[in-house]
Amino acid sequence: MTIRVLLADDHRVITDGLRSLIDGQADMQVVSLAANGMEAVRRTLDTKPDVVVIDQAMPGMTGTEAARIIRSRREATRVVILSMHSNPEYVQRALAAGANGYILKASAGDEVIAAIRTVHGGRRYLSPALNESLVDHMIDGMEDPLSRLSDRERQVLKLLAEGQPVVRIAEKLSLSRKTVETYRERMMEKLKLADLPALVKFALKQGIIALE
């Protein structure tokens, strides 16, 4: 049985290297490539791969947010996040979003092959450098703060954290300026944050936007 893989990374040198490695396996084949988060979601729905390997720092939509959408729309597809961040909160956020694996870019390569086989077999894969027991404890014992927000609130949060003005966000989401301001105030109330800088810091910490 051939494991069908979709690769998503905005750096062509990364996808070329991983594609060569994966296609060199007797039981794997890269069936599609994507250069941003939205494209990864679209191509996943079109090609129905068994496993998606996606970079966390994707243009327009983080790998974590793409994983959330992919897993909600196609549960059979497994998702592996490729990231330079070992912060437990990034790992927690990815797994809570539905990702089945999390690999550190510093230890990629053959580890990607192991991760693909592991998640395809129905198990979770984390880079050995990560403390899996700590992540398990965080997932079991801590509420995901983003679970307090609606899908629309997460959209507004992401755009605010990217530095987009309220007027532009209103236009982009076909909302009134007042509605966007209401979402902003409601999010700060739900998350117990005092101001917009605190909201931006929260978005960074939770992996809603990437540091790059």
Buried (B, 14 or more C-beta within 10 A) or exposed (E): EEBBBBBBBBEEEBBEBBBEBBEEBEEBBBBBBBBBBBBBBBBBEEBBBBBBBBBBBBBBBBBBBBBBBBBEEBEEBBBBBBBBBBEBBBBBBBBBBBBBBBBBBEBBEEBBBBBBBBBBEEEBBBBEEBBBEEBBEBEEEEEBBBEEBEEEBBBBBBBBBEEBEBEEBBEEBEBEEEBBBEBBEBBBEEBEBEEEEEBBEBBEEBBBBBEE
